[in-house]
Amino acid sequence: MEEAVIVEAVRTSAGRGKASGALAGVHPVDLLAGTLRALVDRAGIDPGLVDDVLVGCVQQVGEQSGNIARNASLAAGFPEMVPAATVNRQCGSSQQAATFAAQAIMSGSQDIVIAAGVESMSAIPLGTARPATQSARSAIRYPAGLVHQGVSAELMADKWKLSRGRRSAPTRSPPASPTWTGRSHRKTHRRSPTAPQPSSSPAPARRVSSGCGPAHGSMPFRSPETIRC
């Protein structure tokens, strides 16, 4: 099995999404396109060699709809033959894009993949793309409704009696090697000889998270100022 490695990483500056923000007037497509262009320029590669562009985006409505990954890659001047897809795994969307990129390279099906993430909360505020109602089948299984990740974290802490001190304490031993669970938003991956160590995930709580955004049902919603995903 091939190893996927990061050969370059680029990101824009970040801040609170608000109408008066420094990047509020930049279209989300242009925000991502500028980053994609800078990435290939810094890596020194021909964008025509890119096998795929995978972009995580949660609020896929308005300016961020219509496969923003494809729109941004074209706006960045990438050849039309370079494919692109937008991924939504809620707050783990760009992380999932990186995982898909690594998997494609490790399997040997692709050589160079760009994994990215974009979210302009000035243009598309948190919660804009949430469902207005709960489905009938979902209501049968989860009559109290699904909750967002902030409440899910509190439910898990309560279920397994995880104190704030225990959760804030550093790990006793560092991982043996880097994993694919970081916060990097712009990555290019290329083959290399050995495979990375897989990361572990916590056991799920009984209540199920629907991702970021207000809860369906009786669970209270806490604003993004109180709970940050």
C-alpha positions as CSV (number, residue, x, y, z in Angstrom):
1,M,0.0,0.0,0.0
2,E,1.2,3.5,-0.9
3,E,1.6,6.2,1.7
4,A,-0.1,9.6,1.2
5,V,2.0,12.6,2.2
6,I,1.3,16.3,2.3
7,V,3.7,18.2,0.0
8,E,2.2,21.7,0.4
9,A,-0.4,23.5,2.5
10,V,-2.0,27.0,2.1
11,R,-4.8,28.8,3.8
12,T,-6.4,32.3,3.9
13,S,-6.5,34.3,7.0
14,A,-9.5,33.5,9.3
15,G,-11.8,35.5,11.5
16,R,-15.3,35.8,12.7
17,G,-17.8,35.7,9.9
18,K,-19.6,39.1,9.9
19,A,-20.8,41.6,7.4
20,S,-18.0,44.0,8.3
21,G,-15.2,41.4,8.1
22,A,-12.1,41.9,5.9
23,L,-13.1,39.0,3.7
24,A,-16.9,39.6,3.8
25,G,-16.9,41.0,0.3
26,V,-15.0,38.2,-1.3
27,H,-17.2,35.6,-3.1
28,P,-16.7,32.1,-1.6
29,V,-15.7,30.8,-5.0
30,D,-13.0,33.4,-5.3
31,L,-11.9,32.8,-1.7
32,L,-11.2,29.2,-2.5
33,A,-9.9,29.8,-6.1
34,G,-7.2,32.1,-4.9
35,T,-6.1,29.5,-2.4
36,L,-6.1,26.7,-4.9
37,R,-4.0,28.8,-7.3
38,A,-1.5,29.7,-4.6
39,L,-1.2,26.0,-3.7
40,V,-0.2,24.8,-7.1
41,D,2.1,27.7,-7.6
42,R,3.9,27.1,-4.3
43,A,4.1,23.4,-4.9
44,G,5.5,24.1,-8.4
45,I,3.2,21.7,-10.2
46,D,1.1,21.9,-13.4
47,P,-2.5,22.0,-12.3
48,G,-3.3,19.6,-15.2
49,L,-1.5,16.9,-13.2
50,V,-4.1,17.1,-10.4
51,D,-6.2,13.9,-10.4
52,D,-9.0,15.4,-8.3
53,V,-10.0,18.4,-6.2
54,L,-12.0,17.5,-3.1
55,V,-13.5,20.4,-1.0
56,G,-15.4,20.2,2.3
57,C,-18.3,22.7,2.6
58,V,-21.2,22.5,5.0
59,Q,-23.5,25.3,4.0
60,Q,-24.0,24.3,0.3
61,V,-26.6,27.0,-0.5
62,G,-26.4,30.4,-2.2
63,E,-22.9,31.4,-3.3
64,Q,-21.6,28.1,-2.0
65,S,-24.0,25.9,-3.9
66,G,-23.6,24.2,-7.3
67,N,-20.5,22.2,-6.5
68,I,-18.2,25.0,-5.2
69,A,-15.2,22.7,-5.6
70,R,-15.7,22.6,-9.4
71,N,-16.5,26.3,-9.7
72,A,-13.4,27.3,-7.7
73,S,-11.1,25.1,-9.6
74,L,-12.3,26.6,-12.9
75,A,-12.0,30.1,-11.4
76,A,-8.4,29.2,-10.3
77,G,-7.5,28.5,-13.9
78,F,-7.3,24.7,-13.6
79,P,-7.8,22.8,-16.9
80,E,-11.4,21.8,-17.5
81,M,-10.4,18.2,-17.5
82,V,-9.5,18.3,-13.8
83,P,-12.5,16.9,-11.8
84,A,-13.7,18.3,-8.5
85,A,-16.3,17.3,-5.9
86,T,-17.8,19.0,-2.8
87,V,-18.0,16.9,0.4
88,N,-20.4,17.5,3.3
89,R,-19.7,15.7,6.6
90,Q,-20.8,18.7,8.7
91,C,-17.9,20.2,10.8
92,G,-15.6,17.4,9.6
93,S,-16.1,18.1,5.9
94,S,-12.6,19.3,5.0
95,Q,-11.1,16.6,7.2
96,Q,-13.2,14.0,5.2
97,A,-12.0,15.5,2.0
98,A,-8.4,15.0,3.2
99,T,-9.3,11.4,4.2
100,F,-10.8,10.7,0.8
101,A,-7.7,12.1,-0.9
102,A,-5.4,10.0,1.2
103,Q,-7.4,6.9,0.5
104,A,-7.4,7.5,-3.3
105,I,-3.6,7.8,-3.2
106,M,-3.0,4.9,-0.8
107,S,-5.1,2.6,-3.0
108,G,-3.0,3.6,-6.0
109,S,-5.9,4.9,-8.1
110,Q,-4.6,8.6,-8.0
111,D,-1.3,10.3,-7.6
112,I,-2.0,14.0,-6.9
113,V,-5.1,15.2,-5.0
114,I,-6.0,18.5,-3.5
115,A,-8.1,18.4,-0.4
116,A,-9.6,21.7,0.8
117,G,-12.3,23.3,2.8
118,V,-14.3,26.5,2.4
119,E,-16.9,28.3,4.5
120,S,-17.8,32.0,4.2
121,M,-20.0,32.6,7.2
122,S,-20.2,36.3,6.2
123,A,-22.0,35.2,3.0
124,I,-23.7,32.0,4.3
125,P,-24.3,32.1,8.1
126,L,-24.1,29.0,10.2
127,G,-27.4,27.1,10.1
128,T,-28.5,28.4,6.7
129,A,-28.6,25.0,5.1
130,R,-30.3,23.1,7.9
131,P,-33.6,21.1,7.2
132,A,-36.8,23.0,8.2
133,T,-38.5,19.8,9.4
134,Q,-37.8,16.3,10.7
135,S,-38.7,13.4,8.4
136,A,-41.4,11.0,9.6
137,R,-39.1,8.0,9.6
138,S,-36.4,9.9,11.6
139,A,-39.1,11.0,14.1
140,I,-40.0,7.3,14.7
141,R,-36.4,6.4,15.5
142,Y,-35.5,9.7,17.3
143,P,-38.8,11.1,18.7
144,A,-36.9,13.7,20.8
145,G,-35.1,14.9,17.6
146,L,-31.5,15.0,16.5
147,V,-29.1,17.4,18.2
148,H,-26.1,19.4,17.0
149,Q,-22.5,18.6,18.0
150,G,-22.3,21.0,20.9
151,V,-25.1,19.3,22.7
152,S,-23.8,15.9,21.6
153,A,-20.5,16.6,23.4
154,E,-22.3,17.5,26.6
155,L,-24.4,14.3,26.4
156,M,-21.3,12.2,25.9
157,A,-19.6,13.8,28.8
158,D,-22.6,13.2,31.0
159,K,-23.1,9.6,29.9
160,W,-19.5,8.6,30.5
161,K,-18.9,10.9,33.5
162,L,-16.1,12.8,31.7
163,S,-15.1,15.8,33.9
164,R,-13.8,19.0,32.4
165,G,-10.5,18.4,34.0
166,R,-10.2,15.0,32.5
167,R,-11.1,16.3,29.0
168,S,-8.7,19.2,29.3
169,A,-5.8,17.1,30.5
170,P,-3.0,16.4,27.9
171,T,-2.7,12.8,26.6
172,R,-0.3,10.6,28.4
173,S,1.6,9.5,25.4
174,P,1.8,11.2,21.9
175,P,0.8,9.3,18.8
176,A,3.5,7.3,17.1
177,S,3.0,9.1,13.8
178,P,0.8,11.9,12.4
179,T,-2.8,10.9,11.5
180,W,-5.3,12.4,9.1
181,T,-7.4,14.1,11.7
182,G,-5.9,17.6,11.8
183,R,-7.4,20.9,11.0
184,S,-5.4,21.6,7.8
185,H,-7.7,23.1,5.2
186,R,-5.6,23.0,2.0
187,K,-3.5,20.0,1.2
188,T,-1.9,18.4,-1.8
189,H,-1.1,14.6,-1.5
190,R,1.4,12.5,-3.3
191,R,2.5,8.9,-3.1
192,S,5.3,7.7,-0.8
193,P,6.4,4.2,0.4
194,T,4.7,3.3,3.7
195,A,1.2,3.6,5.2
196,P,0.2,6.1,8.0
197,Q,-1.3,4.9,11.3
198,P,-5.1,5.0,11.4
199,S,-6.7,7.4,14.0
200,S,-9.1,6.2,16.6
201,S,-12.6,7.6,17.2
202,P,-14.7,7.9,20.4
203,A,-17.6,5.6,20.9
204,P,-20.9,7.3,19.9
205,A,-23.4,8.5,22.5
206,R,-27.0,7.2,22.6
207,R,-28.3,10.5,21.3
208,V,-27.2,11.1,17.7
209,S,-25.8,14.3,16.4
210,S,-27.1,15.8,13.2
211,G,-24.1,18.1,12.9
212,C,-23.9,21.8,13.4
213,G,-27.1,23.9,13.5
214,P,-30.3,24.0,15.6
215,A,-31.7,20.8,17.0
216,H,-34.9,19.2,15.8
217,G,-37.3,18.4,18.7
218,S,-37.1,19.4,22.3
219,M,-33.3,19.8,22.7
220,P,-32.3,23.5,23.1
221,F,-30.1,25.1,20.4
222,R,-27.1,27.1,21.6
223,S,-25.8,29.9,19.3
224,P,-22.4,29.6,17.6
225,E,-21.1,32.2,20.0
226,T,-21.6,29.6,22.8
227,I,-20.8,26.4,21.0
228,R,-18.1,26.4,18.3
229,C,-17.9,23.4,16.0
